[in-house]
Amino acid sequence: MARTYLRKEGQASYTASTQSRIMLSRNYHVKYLLCKLTINHTNATATLKSDGFANLINAIQIVANGNKTIKHIDAKKLTYNALYNNGKAMENSVITTDGTKTSTIYFTVDFSRRGMVRPEDTIENSSLYTTFDMMIDWANASAVGTGVTINNATLEVSSNQMVGYSRNAGERIAHNVETQLTEEITSSTTEYQINLPVKKVYQSLLISANVDGNRSNAVINGIKLKSGTTIFMEWKADDIRVDNIDRHKIITNADANGLFLLDLVGRGRNSDALDTRGEFNTLELVLDVTKQTGTNTVTVYSDVFDVESSVEVKA
């Protein structure tokens, strides 16, 4: 019988444009990490960008054994996970009035993927690793918005683990891998193609469109996911966004602005995922885009079901 174990992992302090490291514990099966970002800041007619203080972290990496990257995504993606899992962000306190203030935001780094029939398929057995690290790439204050000075900030990390948990005999080790790529849109076109890597099992793709760092519904008009002549999805972008709001019970519609989720495991079963390890040699994301005034970017976040050949418990 397994039991829950909650523990404090560590914390990292903000220094602009640097990288921090938190050495994570390596004892048990980890379901998720709970992260609290506390920011002391001075506002002078502050205007925050769409994702506010989440922009202060350019990337969070979870790396095992020094070379196995399980996560490499920005903090914004982790806040979006809460939006699509729960219909709203986690408990946050963001203050924009003038003066010296303290704001906080929460997010989780999930190993056991939420919304699945069996989230423990991808629970992370940290005891298998010689090192297990969180790397934090800090941005600078300009990424947050204008009229904001960052005095100091701290990221505190805690973990939810299972003591005494064991995978089934013969069950292969699997990971919930999250990555991202960003491209700049420099002109309008109905066929902007992004080539995605194959030999992977895709659970979802989340697309974010931004203009000067603010999420926008005006950049992407249509989205197609295909492999050669085989089309998996082809909808208008607004239809996808509205469907996401309905299906994921998003409380405030504006929270989904500029975001488009292609859910490839709608029933919560990994057997439904888009498996490109066999017959599909290419995977293309084709966007109908309209260039807006300013810097236009599109970020594609990939959630992949990564299955190893090894097992924890032999049959």
ABEGO torsion letter per residue (X at the ends): XBBBBBBBAEBBBBBBGBBBBBBBBBABBBABBBBBBBBBBBBBGBBBBAAEAAAABABBBBBBGGABBABBBBAAAAAAAAAAAAGBBBBBBBBABBEBBBBBBBBBBBABBBGBABAAAABBBAAABABBBBBBBBBBAAAAEBGBBBABBBBBBBBBBBBGBBBBBGBBBBBBBBBBBBBBBABBBABBBBBBBBGBBBABBBBBBBBGGBBBAAABABBBBBBEABBABBBBAAAAAAAAAAAAGBABAAAABGBBBBBABAAGBAAABBBAABABABBBBBBBBBBBBEBBBBBBBBBBBBBBABBABBX
